[in-house]
């Protein structure tokens, strides 16, 4: 990674896992593989306590409690992809000064402790679902939700990894299906019981890595 220039372009902070490679041809079995290597810049915000990194444009809030930590960087608008890249893992390697990277560490997929977490916010006719702790590709591209009295409902992305629907779901057990950028899907049936409350977080099964 080239040393940051003082006049580097304004970046949008999103959380990514910094994965370091020692070989250009490294591959991750079973995980979406991107395109060729390109020269790029990334920068870290937050100082020694990472306070400036908390929050950001993905909606994760406290990165420690959400399981992401502070091994993250700010990316350009193109890589941010209007928030659809939130949670994705990127492979990085040094192309100049090796002291900026940790040597000998192979790249890894997004490995998470526990399952995907679904935090339900909003009110009776506005449901806002935050999806976090996603393993594998890490970034969610599509979310569907189903109450015990409804069919599958496609949610629209509000911002970051917050997904919304105006369908009334209060009092129903909820099933949630998510699709990642590697085209794999995970369905969690009745992940939230019928007596769920706004502000609660529920954990379901995760992608296999």
KASULLIN-V148026 format. One record per residue. N is the residue number from 1. RES is the residue in one small letter. SS is DSSP state (~ for helix, > for strand, _ for the rest). PSI is psi in whole degrees, 0 to 359 (* if undefined). Layout:
BEGIN
n;res;ss;psi
N;RES;SS;PSI
N;RES;SS;PSI
END
This chain:
BEGIN
n;res;ss;psi
1;x;_;129
2;x;_;146
3;x;_;136
4;x;_;137
5;x;_;152
6;x;_;332
7;x;_;28
8;x;_;152
9;x;_;155
10;x;_;130
11;x;_;156
12;x;>;127
13;x;>;122
14;x;>;157
15;x;_;127
16;x;_;152
17;x;>;125
18;x;>;112
19;x;>;123
20;x;>;137
21;x;_;152
22;x;_;354
23;x;_;141
24;x;_;328
25;x;_;17
26;x;_;143
27;x;_;153
28;x;_;110
29;x;_;133
30;x;_;5
31;x;_;143
32;x;_;131
33;x;_;129
34;x;_;199
35;x;_;197
36;x;_;166
37;x;_;141
38;x;_;147
39;x;_;133
40;x;_;172
41;x;_;148
42;x;_;150
43;x;>;155
44;x;_;133
45;x;_;147
46;x;_;348
47;x;_;193
48;x;_;334
49;x;_;2
50;x;_;18
51;x;~;329
52;x;~;351
53;x;~;340
54;x;_;149
55;x;_;248
56;x;~;191
57;x;~;8
58;x;~;346
59;x;_;12
60;x;_;338
61;x;_;232
62;x;_;115
63;x;_;335
64;x;_;308
65;x;_;336
66;x;_;358
67;x;_;11
68;x;_;331
69;x;_;197
70;x;_;20
71;x;_;72
72;x;_;169
73;x;>;166
74;x;>;140
75;x;>;170
76;x;_;169
77;x;~;322
78;x;~;312
79;x;~;329
80;x;~;324
81;x;~;44
82;x;~;27
83;x;~;347
84;x;_;343
85;x;_;358
86;x;_;127
87;x;_;349
88;x;_;153
89;x;>;131
90;x;>;144
91;x;>;126
92;x;>;147
93;x;_;155
94;x;_;138
95;x;_;5
96;x;_;276
97;x;_;106
98;x;~;343
99;x;~;345
100;x;~;355
101;x;_;158
102;x;_;119
103;x;_;150
104;x;_;5
105;x;_;118
106;x;_;161
107;x;_;153
108;x;_;156
109;x;_;175
110;x;>;110
111;x;_;128
112;x;_;150
113;x;_;125
114;x;_;193
115;x;_;181
116;x;_;139
117;x;>;135
118;x;>;114
119;x;>;123
120;x;>;118
121;x;>;175
122;x;>;213
123;x;>;189
124;x;_;317
125;x;_;19
126;x;>;108
127;x;>;122
128;x;>;116
129;x;>;118
130;x;>;125
131;x;>;121
132;x;>;173
133;x;_;45
134;x;_;124
135;x;_;176
136;x;>;236
137;x;_;327
138;x;_;333
139;x;_;132
140;x;>;131
141;x;>;341
142;x;>;140
143;x;>;133
144;x;>;145
145;x;>;148
146;x;>;125
147;x;>;169
148;x;_;340
149;x;_;14
150;x;_;169
151;x;_;181
152;x;_;131
153;x;>;125
154;x;>;124
155;x;_;149
156;x;>;148
157;x;>;125
158;x;>;303
159;x;>;152
160;x;_;234
161;x;_;37
162;x;>;124
163;x;>;143
164;x;>;157
165;x;>;147
166;x;_;5
167;x;_;137
168;x;_;119
169;x;_;358
170;x;_;137
171;x;_;4
172;x;_;143
173;x;_;142
174;x;>;133
175;x;>;142
176;x;>;133
177;x;>;128
178;x;>;147
179;x;>;131
180;x;>;176
181;x;_;343
182;x;_;11
183;x;_;8
184;x;_;150
185;x;>;151
186;x;>;132
187;x;>;125
188;x;>;108
189;x;>;130
190;x;>;43
191;x;>;334
192;x;>;127
193;x;_;170
194;x;_;340
195;x;_;24
196;x;_;156
197;x;_;151
198;x;_;138
199;x;_;349
200;x;_;155
201;x;>;134
202;x;>;146
203;x;>;131
204;x;_;190
205;x;_;157
206;x;_;173
207;x;_;146
208;x;_;140
209;x;_;*
END
